[in-house]
Amino acid sequence: MPRSFSRMLAANRTLIIAYPEAFADPEAPTADELNATNNMVFNVSCAMLSDTALNLSDSDTDDDRTWCSVGNSVFPTYENADLNLTGLRDASLTVNNCANALFWLTKVPDIPLILIDRIGYPPATPFAVGQRIDIFSVTTDNPTRAIPDRGNITHTNVPKLASAPVTNYEIAA
């Protein structure tokens, strides 16, 4: 049994949304690229609500059998991910904060983005060599918003996976 479960708490999770051009290789970002303050990389962790999902799910499969197939052969075809970005939106869209960054990055469909998910470190902790991250190349879909009576304005986008996710990637120099 682990000595501490603090790495599993929401306060120790970071979500970065970045434009693919922010990285020399979007499937292998460096710590310097992830920590950049160049209007290409955005830490939106503190705007995310608990129903946000960045998970792998079951692969699609091909179960067509030929005369030479053995038994009930099934072959994985496409890797799938369960992606759902739900976060707060500021009432004023002119305020410069992480909630509005999430809104502006995902407010229209078909924008290519890179989602970086890090677990085990507070969102304000800089990325460092040796930390592990999951990388999802996505394109945005049509967003939805909710403006409840006496509640927070929320913004949701369920992006589409653009390529196979890179999981458990160790950040290099």
Residue, then its C-alpha position, 0 to 999 in steps of 0.5 A: m500500500p502506498r504511503s501517500f495518496s496525494r498524487m491521486l488528488a485533483a490538486n496534483r494534476t496539470l492540464i496544458i493545452a498547446y498549439p502543435e507549433a509550440f513543440a519541435d516534436p509534438e510527440a516528444p516535448t521538452a521541459d523548456e517547451l512545456n514551460a514556455t510563456n510564448n502564447m502557445v502553451f497554456n496551463v488551464s488546470c485551475a479552470m477544469l471541472s471534475d467531470t473532465a476526462l483524459n483517459l484511454s479507452d478500449s481499442d476498436t477491433d477488426d473481427d473479420r475472419t478469413w479461412c486461415s484465421v485461428g479461432n475467434s481472432v480479433f485484431p486491434t485497429y484504432e486506439n481510442a481515448d475518452l476526452n472531455l474538457t469541461g471547465l469554467r468560463d469567466a463572465s467577462l471574456t476580456v479578463n485574462n485568466c485560465a478559464n478564458a484561455l480554455f474558452w478561446l482555445t476551444k470555442v470553435p471546431d477543427i482547431p488542432l491542439i496538443l493536450i498534456d496531462r500530468i499527474g502527481y504535481p501541483p499545476a504551478t510546478p514547472f515541468a522538469v526532466g524525468q516527469r511523466i506525461d500523457i500527450f493527446s493530439v486532438t482537434t476541437d469539436n463544436p463546444t457547448r456552454a451552460i449558463p445555469d441560474r445562480g451557477n457558474i458558466t461552464h464551457t465543454n468541448v469533446p475533442k477528436l483524437a487526431s493521432a495515437p496518444v503518447t502515454n507515460y512519456e518521460i520528459a527529456a532535456 
